[in-house]
Amino acid sequence: MVMGLPIEDLMEKAVEHALRLGANFAEAKGEDTKTLTIEAINGQIRTVSEIRNIGIGVRVLYGKSMGFSFSNILNEENVTQAVETAMQIAKASKTKTLMKFSLASVSPVQERKSTVVKKHPKDASLDEKKDLCLRQCETAEAAGKAITNTTSSFGEYYGTIYYANSDGTKASYEPLLIGLRILCVAKKGTVIVDARESYGGSFGLEAFEEDEHTPEKMAEEAAKWALEKLKAKPAPAGRFDAFIDPRLAGVLAHESFGHLSEADFVVIGGSPLTGRIGQTLGAECVSIIDEGLPEKGGYKIPFDDEGVPCRRVEILKNGILNNYLQSRITAKALKMEPTGNARSQDYSFEPIVRMRNTYFDAGDWKPEEALKELKRGIYAIDTAGGQTEATGTFLFKAVRGYWVENGEPKHPLKDVALTGNILELLKNVEAVCNDLELHSNPFGGCGKMNQRAFVGLGGPHMLIKNVLFGGVA
């Protein structure tokens, strides 16, 4: 990294140089961000990793061909070379590719967004952040001798993202995302189980001083659930009505449905949602939202990596498919409006259509009232991974669960896994509760096309009939 002119001046020069070379559109994304990850295992700090990511990416439109390049050496010479490389790629693509690109029109944005929190992680010491992890491990280990391993992780991501293009947009914002999580492993005889708890989003370290989200409270909960799972019965296999928690609801919204609504898949006919705008796909009580600035937590993004404001998108509204998630490119192809969903992992990647914060919108039911409607079934909580397909078929493992009879949880379950197709499941939603939660964290993010992006997801508790569970037949 060699610093010359300020990053915004270099971006402006890059856009101007691209136009001089014949581009009919040019844009630049600048970035100066920091990522910190701390991991403690069994009360010992094992890993501290800190990365600064700084550079400029340039994308040009030449005719109907695109080129992209970047530089992490921030001086005029190297950024100019990145522009010229992008132009060479665009010109070469003009005769060698069948892909033709056009951009939907948007109004220019000139805005600087700052992030203000009570206790920004940049103002806290490394020892203070390490202590969050050590406090979690200590609390979890004190829960009982059956807790054999504890792993606590703290992560943070912050800095500044800059954007400029030849349409007149000049914007910047200060992303912020922190997270704290704990994994507890419990053992009794030959039985080994685990449980976890986490909390994260676009807020300051003051969030971990709240009663529900202190390191100690999270560790107590994770340890309690791990010990409880030692007594859990294997989940039964078959079709049962289900009550799912906000985190599992969020994974269903994001993984099973959200990806299907990304318009780059729609344009090529790779999504089962292609051509279905206006069709009823779910129960009337079901709405799925994607937005950049949700009120209920998550990861805050004011505009995307094409400089488009991140508007609130009602993908599914009262069961009816209402919109897709769009970039300027897909919006032009589908003759629709951009939604602010073009995102890149960082300055060294081109923007592609990505989700931001995807969730089931809140309903009217109180959770305790909806649970009473479950006469015989499974209460499934959180997710420990799974898989999805482009058809909407999914398989998710819940972190834990309970067998429920007449609205009362009877005993804990382990190895809870639910499978099906999201387009069928949406029609079977019986009740959507009013306890909307959104969650995000800086540990990894969502993967697509060799890029990762931080996202938020969530929902309320939901009652769903006739869900297929795997387990003991």
N, C-alpha and C positions, 0 to 999 in steps of 0.2 A: 504494500500500500504506500503510494507516494502522493502526498497531498499537494495540489496546486491551487487553482481557484476554488472558491466555495462551491459545494456540490450543485447548488441550484444554478449558478452561473455556467458551470460546465454542461448541465442539462440543456439550458437555453441555447448555448453554442452548438450542441449536438443537433438539436432540432433545426436550427438555422442552416447548419452545414448540410443536413440531409435534403432540405428543400433546394439548396443551391445545386446539389448533385442530381436533381430531377425528381425527387420523391413528391408524390402528390399528398402524402400525409406522413407525419413522423411523430413519435412519442418517446419519452424517456422516463424511466423509473429509477429514482435514486434511493439509496437505503443506507442508514447507519444505525444498526441495531446490536444489542447485546443479549446473549442467552447464558444463563447460569443454571447448572444442575448440581444438586448435592444429594448424595445417597449415604444413608447410615444403615448398617446391618448389625443387628444384635448389640446396639448401643455403641458402635464404633463407626466413625466417619470413614468410609471406604473410597468415595469418589467425590471430587470437586472439579467440575469442568466449566470453563468460561470461554465463550467464543464471541468475538466481535465480527460482524458481517457488514462490509462497506463496499459500495460499488455503484455502477450505473449500467442499466440495460437499455438498449435502443431498438425499437421496432419501426420499420418503414414500410409504406405501401407504395409500390411502383407499378402504375397501371392497376392490374388486379392481382399482383403477386406480392408476397410479403417476404421480408428478410429480418433477421434478428441477430444481434450480437451484444456483447457486454464487455466491460472492463472493471477490474478491481484495482487498477492503478489510476488514481484520480488526478491526472494532469491532462492538459489540453491535447497533447500529442496522442496519448493512448485512447482517450475518448473519441477523438477524431478518427482514429484507426478503426474503432468499433463501429462507427457510423458507416465508414467506407466498406467494411466487411458486410454489414447488414445490407447495404445497397448492392454489393456484388451478388449476394445470395438471392435477393429479390429479382435482379436482372437474369440470373441463371435460371431461376424458377419459372420465369415467364415462358420459356420455350420447352421446359422439361417436366412440367406438372399439369395435371388436369384440374387442380384446385384453383378456383378463382375467388378472390376475396373482395368484399365491399363492406363498408361500415355504415351502420345506421346513424343518422344525425342525432346529436345531443347538444344541449346548450352548454357553452363554456362555463367552467367553474373556476372561481378565484377565491380560495379560502384556506386559512390556516387553522387547524383544529389542535388545541392543546389539551392535555390530560391532567386533571387536578384530582389528587386523592390525599387523604390525611397523612398517610405514611408510605411514600413511594419507595420501592425497593432500592432505588439508586442511592437513597439517603440512609440506608441501614447498613450496618457492618456485616461482614461475612460471618463472624462469630454468632451474631444474632440469628442469622438464617440457619446455621448449623444447629443451634440450640433448639429450633423448632423440631428438627428431626430427632435429636437426642431425647427430647421430652416425650415424643411419641413412643420411641423404643422403650424407654424406662417405664412408662405407664402400661404399655401392653405386656411387658415381661412380668409386671407385678400382678397381673390378672390371674395367674395360676401356673403351676409347674407344667401343665399340659401345653402351654404356649412354648414351642421349641425354637421358633425363629421369628424374627421381626425385621421388616425392611421398610424404612421410611425414606421418602424422596421429597425434596423441595425443588421447584423450578420457577424461573422467571424469564420473561422476554419483554424488552422495552427498547425504545429508541425513537427514530423519526423515519417516516416514509415520505418521499417526495414524488410528485408527478407533474409532468408538463407535456403539452402537445402543440401541434401546429394549428389547432383550432382555437387556441387562446386560453386553454385551461392551464392553470398553475395552482397547485394545491399541495398541502402537506398535512400530516396528522402524526400523532404520537401513540403508537400501539402500546398496550400494556396487558400482560397476561401473567398471572402467578398461580401456583398450585401447590398443594401439600397432600400427600397420600401415605397410607400405611397398609402394609400387608402382613397379616398374622397367620402363622402356620401352627396348627395344634395337632398333637399326636396322642393316641391312647392305644396301646398294644400295637396292632398292625394297621390301625385306622389312622390315616393322615388326611387332614382337611385344611382349607384356608378360607379366610374372609378378608375383606378390605373395606376401607372407607377413604373418601377423598373430598376435597373442596377446592374449587378454583374458579377464576374468572378475571374480568377486567376491573380489579379493585386493588387497594393497597394492603399492606401488611396488617392494617388495623382489623381486617376481616377475621384474622386468627385470634383476636381478642374477644370476639363475640362468643357468648356462652355455648352456642350449638356447634361452633367451629374451632374451638381451641384445640391445640395438638392433643391435649389430654382427653378431651371428649371424643375426638375421632378415634383415638387409640383404644379407649374403653369400649366403644361400640364395636370396632373390628375384632377385638379380643373376645368380647361377649358372644358375637356371632360365630366365631371360630369354635369356641367351646361348645356352643349350642349344636353346631353341626356334627360334633363327635357323637351326639345322641340321635342324630337325624336318621330317618328311615329313607331308603331309596325311593325316588319318585316313581309313581306308577306310569305305565305307558298306556296311551289311548287318547280319546277325545274327551276333553273336560272344559267346562267353563273356566275362565281365567280372570284373575284380578292382577293387573301389572302396575308396577310403581313408575314414577316419573322418569327414572334413568333408563329403564328398559323401554318405556314408551319412546324416549328420545332416540334410542338406537334403531327402533323400528322406523321412526319418521325419517331418520337420516340415511341409514344403510339400505333399507328395503324400498323406500319410496322416493327419498330425496334424489338419489342418483338417477332414478328413472326420469326425473323431471328436468335434468340438466340438458339444455337445448342442443348441445353438440351431439349428444346421442340421438336426440329427436330428429335433427336435420338429416342424419344418414339413415334413419329408419331403424336404428338399433334399440329403440325403447318401445315397450308395449304401450306407452302413452302417446306415441306418434299419432297425430290426426284425431285425438279424442277430446279436444277442448269442448266443453259444454256437456260432456257425457257424465252420467252419474256413476261414480266408481266406489262410493262408500255410503255408510249410513248418514242420515241428515245431521246427526250430532257431531260429525267428524270434520274438522278443518285442520289443514297443515300449513304452517307459515314458515317462510324463510326471510330473515331480515338482518341488517347490519347493526342496528342500534336497539336491541330489545330492552325493555324495562326490567325484566325479571332475571337479570344476570347474563351469563354467557360472555362472548368475546366481542368487544365493540369495534366496528369497522365503519367509518363514516362514508367512505367512497372506495370504489374498487381500483384495480390496476389499469383501467382505461380512463380513470378520472370521472367515472359516472357515480353519482350519489347512490348509496345503497338503500333503495326504497324497500318498503315492506311488501312482500309478495305473498298473496294468498294463493298458494299452489292448488290446494283443494279447499273449496268453500262450501260448507254445508253438504259435503259429500260429492260435489260436482267439480270436475277438473276445470280450473279457472285460468291457469297460467303455467308457463315454463320459466326456468331460470335462464337468463339470457346474457350473453356478451353483445357487443356492438355487431360482431360478425354474424352470430346466429340470429339476432333480431332482424338484421337486414334480410337474411335468407328466408326467414319465416314471416316477414312483413309484420313484425310485432315491435314492441318497445323494449329497449335495453332496461335491465333491472338492476345493474350494478353487481353482477356475479362473475365478472372476469377477474381472476386472481392468479397470482404466480407465487411459487414458494419463496422466492426472493428475486433480487435484481438480475440474477443469472439465468432465469427461466422466462419463457413467454407466458403471458396470461392465458388461461383456459377457463372454461365455465366450471365454477366451484360453488358449493354451498357456503353459507356464512353461519347463521344460527337457525337451525331447522327444528321445528317442534310441533307437536299437537297442541292446538289452542285450547284454552280452558273451557270447560263446560259449566253446568249449573249444579251438578251433584256434589254433596258433601262426601268425602271418602268413606266415612263410617257408614253412611246410608247406602252407598253403592256396594260396599262389602257385605252388608246384610242381605243383599239380593243374590249373593253367591251361595246357593244351597249345597252344592257338592262340587268341589273343584280345587284349583291350585292358585295360590298367591305367589307370583314369581317376582323376584326383586333383583334389579341391576343385571348387568351382563358381564360374563367372563370370556367373551369372544364368540366367534361363530363364522358363518360364511353366507354370502348372498350371490345370486346370479342375476344376469341381465333381464331375466323373465319376471323378476320380483319374488322368486322362490328364496326362502331363507331358512337358516338353522342357527339358533342362538342358544347358548348355555347361560342360564341365570346363575348369579353368584350364590343365591340361596332361595329358599321357598318354604311354603307352609301348605299342608293339607287343610282345607276349609270345609266345614259342614255347617249348614244353617247360619252362615255369616260369621262363624267363630273359627279362628285358627286352632286346629287340634294338635298338630305336632309338626316339627320342622322336617323339611325334606332336603335331600342332597341329590346331586346329579340331575338337576332340573334342566331339561332342554325342550324348547318349543320349535316347531317347524311348520312350514306352510307357504302360502303365497300371499303377499301383502294385499293384492287386489281382491282376494277372497276374504282375508281377515278384516279389511276395512268395512266390509258389508255386515260383519258380525259384531260390530261394536254396539253394546247395549247402553253404556253410560260413560260419560266423560266428566271427570270431577273438576272442582274449582281450585285445586291446589297446584297450579302451574309452577314448575321449577325448571331453570336452565342451568347447565353445567358446562364448564370448559376447563382445559388445563394445557400447560405447555409441554406435555410429555408426548412428543411424536406428532399427533395430528392425523388428519385424514389423507389417505394416499390415492392418487389418481395420475396415470400417465407419467410415472416416475417423479412426481412432485408430491410434496406433503404440504398441507395447509392447516393452520389452527382453525378450529370450528367450535361452535357451541351447539348443544342439542338438549332436548328435554321434552316436557309435557306434564300433564297431570296424571293421577291414577286413572285407570280405565278398566271397565268391565267388558269382557269380550266372550262371546259364547262359542262353543264348539272348536276349541283350539287343540291341535294335535301335539301331544307331548310324547317324547321318547323316554324310556326308563325301563322298569321291570314289568314285564307283561303279566 
